[in-house]
Amino acid sequence: MHTLTFVFAAALLASLLVKFWLATRQMRHVAAHRGSVPPAFAPSITLAAHQRAADYTLAKGRLGLLSMAFATAVLLGWTLLGGIDTLNAALRDTLQPRFGNMAYQLALLGAFALIGGVIDLPFELYRTFRIEQRFGFNRITWKLYLADMLKGVAVGTLIGLPVAALMLWIMAATGGLWWLWAWGAWMVFNVAVLVLYPTVIAPLFNKFEPLADESLKARVQALMQRCGFAAKGLFVMDGSKRSAHANAYFTGFGAAKRVVFFDTLLSKLTAGEVEAVLAHELGHFKHKHVIKRIASMFAISLAALALLGWLTTQPGFYTALGVRPSMTAANDAVALLLFLLVTPVFSFFVSPLFAQLSRKHEFQADAYACAQASGADLAAALLKLHQDNAATLTPDPLYVRFYYSHPPASERLAALLRMSAPAPTLHAA
């Protein structure tokens, strides 16, 4: 057995066991605390709402266990059991002699994406039309779902194929340092998406209308002015046509930044609470969290491409993962697929570090919101959003440390309480 085969199999098994262990811990912990509302939340959260959140978490957890096991079996099928090798050989022998390396490799990437989408579809349908429907979150119709799917395929094809073709051309034409050129092209593409997404891509799926509430608009603009933040517009998105979940976000890059509110958010929060939520998002910009995340993504992608550049020169990289590299045709698309399949298995073990950093950023953004708006309003908004989104109030602490990108409600609200408390007054003796 090749060393990489053993390392990959061991990492895959270890990650699966850890995921199952964490998921079952989470489900047992939530079920054990289902019977009563935590004392800190008792004045504002009803027992029925608490139990609904627990049931929602358990339903998603059961589906997660099944999809996790299935995804592991599919990954094994693609790699060590020869799925990629079989698909690659069939397309290579059929297309490469007649249409050349580029057409064959693009066909391989497209076929893989199509098969993967079909494999994942039953879980996505069950999640949307069974679990989300059962708990009152799903509002998407079959017609809209199919329309979204077709639009997604079209956008993915129009954007993905040219990007894939460019990457394959760079790999073939730029020599041993192809990975450096590919990294540069990838960075340009990501910046272009940040600029184009708000005005070109997002409107294909949702309707965006200017914020009509003049009182709220004035309040939001005043907040942004005192925070030194400029946006190109304030918009309301019709998120309610797909889901009852609520959110707000910034999108765009540089001068093209937009503030977007889900219509569901505006219908659930008061003006002060909306202002506090927006102040939290502004906190991320004030602390340069977005820039730091983009920079870290660029650095990680550079390291990943450099590693892939080395791996593509190692025949054992292919054979250890169940693929026989071709001696007459290009193997670049195969290398990309294998790398994309295998990397998450290993990156899983460092994901808690990124989750911890994200939670730290959330606390910093909350502190900024308390300084610029009302901490009490932010706490009230978080409680409403937790209740409306059926987020459990009693997650397993270890599960939180491993997965949660946001602090659990208990920790976050306790921190908000401390930050919002008036400073003690010192009296002269």
Order of alpha helices (4+ residues) and beta strands (2+ residues): alpha-alpha-alpha-alpha-alpha-beta-alpha-beta-beta-beta-alpha-alpha-alpha-alpha-alpha-alpha-alpha-alpha-alpha
